[in-house]
């Protein structure tokens, strides 16, 4: 966890979020939550109404995202689509950061991000902002020092606290085997495709790391794809490149992410993953990636759902190993399934999703440009 200056002098409890089991032990106490991502927001909100006062401190701020987007649909279902994944990351970042700040401006509550959206902490929490507005959570800047019964912050303010909960600073360690096979000399993780350690996998592909990824999207779906690929490799149905090729790939991916994010404090860039890109990447390795062009020509209804709505894991059960005959029905029913728990009894209509005007224009332009480029490529090959 994150070490705080002077924490050895603190007479109260300093608890890591992984050991937080509920608000009952903090009844009537003044609690400081340190962090910026989901665990910090969830912990702070969970203690509201139980703790005497909840304080919240973040070193680099965060973007706050509601669990539901405009129109009431779940946020990840409306954003994790193949259509939006075609857009350039910087363009999506620019549009998305504007939209997020229009919904919940983090600067107004003292959580102005110091980093760009792609590199900043993101808190998915619908209740955090209302709790701040009601005074149940008081946001403070970064910690300067911890004293016996109080905490001093960057702005010179000092508050009395009974407990401190640290939500962040997690460092992966594997003390049960020689870590030189997993880490580079600079301490960065060395995992090919975020799964296989090259130095071991090149000779004996019997060790795989599943779920050790920081995914911008549903983590469990990516973990399932990793498990499918790892099993294919371990059973000999799929192979791996040489040790040198895997190490080179890890270094290239890490360098690309480092240049894109430009976060000097971040480590283990190799664990970062975009949901749709990662799912397609593992699907290519497994051999189960559906062809959007084929669906466009043979099953337009399925293509429309796969391309314009949320990229559900069932898309990777249409073809390839362990394909599922019912996958098409599951995909087509996904819009209804997503809203099943939200919709009043007896109502069966699905509200039309809306996108902001700039994003609509960008999507249309990108799709048309991609179609023209693809057709031009096909014709040029045919002419040659």
Beta strands, then each sheet from edge to edge (+ up, - down):
strand 1: 13-16
strand 2: 30-35
strand 3: 53-57
strand 4: 63-65
strand 5: 122-124
strand 6: 137-140
strand 7: 143-146
strand 8: 150-153
strand 9: 158-160
strand 10: 163-167
strand 11: 214-216
strand 12: 272-274
sheet 1: 1+ 10+ 2+ 3+ 6+
sheet 2: 4+ 5+
sheet 3: 7+ 8- 9+
sheet 4: 11+ 12+
end
